[in-house]
Amino acid sequence: PKPSNSAMLIAVLLGFIQGITEWLPVSSEGIVAVVYSIVARQPMEEAVAYALWLHLGTALSALTTFRSEVRQIFKEIITFPRTPSPLLKFLIVSSLTAAIVALPLLRFFSELSDQFGIGAMGLVGFFMIITGFIQIGKTTPGGRDHRRTNYLDSLLTGGVQGLAVLPGLSRSGLTIAILLARGIQRREALMLSFLMSIPVSIGAAIYSGLSHKSVLAPESLVATAVAFLVGLA
């Protein structure tokens, strides 16, 4: 069926919010899920699925922004090096770790939403408060760059990225905080955080599309396009 004007307006609004908040140390997933749940009057489980789907738009904007780094990574993958670069090892280990942590948490939150309904929004608010307290703490960045990352860096950042699948916890805020605490340069921490978000965000969007067919509606595709354009800008 043809989407209504109000559905399209909501889609544009949510895409705009996702496009902005993904690049800030706040939970874009939590904010989009709460707004969607309120304005579209949808259950929290459906709202979280919608928020995960919109990450596809900002993942593509990150892919475009860091295209030179991504191009080098793909070239390295194609050549099958015996000794992968530290950046490639970091991205592989962190992505696998994030997936292992995130999948059971998604199922847990889905069951929780079924049981508590709108009350699950209170949990989202609690996680937002935790994110805020994390941002209060000041971390002095070190002098390491992506060429000097190790497996512990990958495991820690991948673990917190997996935790950030819970709406309210900021993915970028947590991963950047961990990287800075591990002595990574500020600019390098930002780059690593968004590079590692690309495979996980695309994976989360695919999971959402397969488990919630409703996110594949025409207005959802419009929201994704808006998120891409705003995120790129």
C-alpha positions as CSV (number, residue, x, y, z in Angstrom):
1,P,0.0,0.0,0.0
2,K,1.0,3.6,-0.7
3,P,2.4,5.1,2.5
4,S,0.5,8.1,4.0
5,N,2.0,11.6,4.2
6,S,2.3,11.3,8.0
7,A,4.3,8.1,7.6
8,M,6.7,9.8,5.2
9,L,7.1,12.8,7.5
10,I,7.9,10.4,10.4
11,A,10.4,8.6,8.1
12,V,12.1,11.8,7.1
13,L,12.3,12.9,10.8
14,L,13.8,9.6,12.0
15,G,16.3,9.6,9.1
16,F,17.3,13.1,10.0
17,I,17.8,12.2,13.7
18,Q,19.8,9.1,12.8
19,G,22.0,11.0,10.4
20,I,23.0,13.5,13.1
21,T,23.2,11.4,16.2
22,E,25.2,8.6,14.8
23,W,28.2,10.9,14.6
24,L,27.8,12.1,18.2
25,P,28.7,10.3,21.5
26,V,25.0,9.6,22.2
27,S,22.9,6.6,21.5
28,S,21.3,7.1,18.0
29,E,19.6,3.8,18.4
30,G,18.0,4.8,21.7
31,I,16.9,8.2,20.5
32,V,15.5,6.9,17.2
33,A,13.7,4.0,19.0
34,V,12.1,6.3,21.6
35,V,11.0,8.9,19.1
36,Y,9.6,6.2,16.7
37,S,7.8,4.4,19.6
38,I,6.1,7.7,20.6
39,V,5.3,9.3,17.3
40,A,4.3,6.1,15.4
41,R,2.8,4.4,18.5
42,Q,4.8,1.2,18.0
43,P,6.0,-1.3,20.6
44,M,9.6,-0.9,21.7
45,E,10.7,-4.1,20.0
46,E,9.5,-2.8,16.7
47,A,11.1,0.6,17.3
48,V,14.5,-0.9,18.1
49,A,14.3,-3.0,14.9
50,Y,13.5,0.2,12.9
51,A,16.5,2.0,14.6
52,L,18.8,-0.8,13.7
53,W,17.6,-0.7,10.1
54,L,18.4,3.0,9.8
55,H,22.0,2.3,10.7
56,L,22.4,1.0,7.2
57,G,22.1,4.6,6.0
58,T,24.8,6.0,8.3
59,A,27.0,2.9,7.7
60,L,27.0,3.9,4.0
61,S,27.8,7.5,4.8
62,A,30.7,6.3,7.0
63,L,31.8,4.0,4.1
64,T,31.8,7.0,1.8
65,T,33.6,9.2,4.3
66,F,36.4,6.7,5.0
67,R,36.4,5.3,1.4
68,S,40.2,5.6,1.1
69,E,40.8,3.5,4.2
70,V,38.1,1.0,3.2
71,R,39.7,0.7,-0.2
72,Q,43.0,-0.2,1.3
73,I,41.4,-2.7,3.6
74,F,39.6,-4.4,0.7
75,K,42.9,-4.5,-1.3
76,E,44.5,-6.2,1.6
77,I,41.7,-8.8,2.0
78,I,41.9,-9.7,-1.7
79,T,45.6,-10.4,-1.6
80,F,45.2,-12.8,1.3
81,P,48.3,-11.6,3.2
82,R,50.1,-14.1,5.5
83,T,50.6,-11.3,8.0
84,P,47.5,-9.0,8.0
85,S,48.0,-5.4,9.0
86,P,47.2,-4.4,12.5
87,L,44.2,-2.4,11.2
88,L,42.7,-5.4,9.4
89,K,43.3,-7.7,12.4
90,F,41.7,-5.0,14.7
91,L,38.5,-4.8,12.5
92,I,38.1,-8.6,12.1
93,V,38.5,-9.4,15.8
94,S,36.4,-6.4,17.0
95,S,33.6,-7.2,14.5
96,L,33.5,-10.9,15.5
97,T,33.5,-10.0,19.2
98,A,30.7,-7.4,18.7
99,A,28.5,-10.0,16.9
100,I,29.0,-12.6,19.6
101,V,28.1,-10.1,22.3
102,A,25.2,-8.4,20.4
103,L,23.1,-11.3,19.2
104,P,22.1,-12.7,22.6
105,L,21.5,-9.1,23.9
106,L,19.1,-8.4,21.1
107,R,17.1,-11.5,21.9
108,F,17.2,-10.6,25.6
109,F,15.9,-7.1,25.0
110,S,13.2,-8.4,22.6
111,E,11.9,-10.7,25.3
112,L,12.1,-7.9,27.8
113,S,10.1,-5.6,25.6
114,D,7.4,-8.3,25.2
115,Q,7.1,-8.6,29.0
116,F,7.2,-5.0,30.0
117,G,5.9,-3.2,26.9
118,I,6.2,0.6,27.2
119,G,8.1,0.1,30.5
120,A,11.1,-1.0,28.5
121,M,11.5,2.6,27.6
122,G,12.6,3.2,31.2
123,L,15.5,0.8,30.6
124,V,16.5,2.8,27.5
125,G,16.5,6.0,29.7
126,F,18.7,4.2,32.3
127,F,21.2,3.2,29.6
128,M,21.3,6.9,28.4
129,I,22.1,8.0,31.9
130,I,25.0,5.5,32.0
131,T,26.3,6.8,28.6
132,G,26.1,10.4,30.1
133,F,28.2,9.4,33.1
134,I,30.8,7.8,30.8
135,Q,31.1,11.0,28.9
136,I,31.7,13.0,32.1
137,G,34.9,11.1,32.7
138,K,37.9,12.7,31.1
139,T,40.4,10.5,29.4
140,T,43.8,11.7,28.2
141,P,44.6,10.2,24.8
142,G,47.9,8.6,24.3
143,G,50.3,8.5,21.3
144,R,49.4,5.1,19.7
145,D,47.9,5.0,16.2
146,H,46.1,2.2,14.3
147,R,49.4,0.5,13.4
148,R,50.1,-0.1,17.0
149,T,46.8,-1.7,18.1
150,N,46.7,-5.2,19.5
151,Y,44.2,-8.0,20.2
152,L,43.3,-6.6,23.6
153,D,42.3,-3.3,22.0
154,S,40.1,-5.3,19.5
155,L,38.5,-7.4,22.1
156,L,37.6,-4.6,24.5
157,T,36.3,-2.2,21.8
158,G,34.4,-5.1,20.1
159,G,32.9,-6.1,23.4
160,V,31.6,-2.6,24.2
161,Q,30.3,-2.2,20.6
162,G,28.3,-5.4,21.1
163,L,26.9,-4.0,24.4
164,A,25.8,-0.9,22.6
165,V,23.2,-2.9,20.7
166,L,21.1,-2.1,23.8
167,P,19.3,1.1,23.0
168,G,20.5,3.9,25.1
169,L,24.2,2.9,25.2
170,S,26.2,5.0,22.8
171,R,28.3,2.9,20.4
172,S,30.7,5.7,19.4
173,G,30.8,7.0,22.9
174,L,31.8,3.7,24.4
175,T,34.3,2.6,21.8
176,I,36.0,6.0,21.6
177,A,36.3,6.1,25.4
178,I,37.8,2.6,25.5
179,L,40.3,3.5,22.7
180,L,41.3,6.7,24.4
181,A,41.8,4.8,27.7
182,R,44.0,2.3,25.9
183,G,46.3,5.2,24.8
184,I,45.1,5.7,21.2
185,Q,45.4,9.2,19.6
186,R,42.1,11.1,19.6
187,R,41.8,11.4,15.8
188,E,42.8,7.7,15.4
189,A,40.2,6.6,18.0
190,L,37.5,8.4,16.0
191,M,38.6,6.8,12.7
192,L,38.8,3.3,14.3
193,S,35.4,3.7,16.0
194,F,33.6,4.5,12.7
195,L,35.5,2.0,10.6
196,M,34.5,-0.8,13.0
197,S,30.9,0.5,13.0
198,I,30.5,-0.2,9.2
199,P,30.4,-4.1,9.2
200,V,28.4,-4.3,12.5
201,S,25.9,-1.7,11.4
202,I,25.3,-3.4,8.0
203,G,25.0,-6.7,9.8
204,A,22.5,-5.3,12.3
205,A,20.4,-3.8,9.5
206,I,20.4,-7.2,7.7
207,Y,19.3,-8.9,10.9
208,S,16.6,-6.4,11.4
209,G,15.3,-6.7,7.9
210,L,15.2,-10.5,8.1
211,S,13.5,-10.6,11.5
212,H,11.1,-7.7,11.1
213,K,9.8,-7.5,7.5
214,S,8.0,-4.3,8.4
215,V,11.2,-2.3,8.3
216,L,11.4,-2.9,4.5
217,A,8.4,-0.7,3.8
218,P,8.8,2.2,1.3
219,E,8.9,4.8,4.0
220,S,11.7,2.9,5.8
221,L,13.8,3.1,2.6
222,V,13.2,6.9,2.5
223,A,14.3,7.2,6.1
224,T,17.5,5.2,5.2
225,A,18.2,7.5,2.3
226,V,17.7,10.6,4.5
227,A,20.0,9.1,7.2
228,F,22.7,8.5,4.5
229,L,22.5,12.1,3.1
230,V,22.4,13.8,6.5
231,G,25.1,11.6,7.9
232,L,27.3,12.3,4.9
233,A,26.7,16.1,5.2
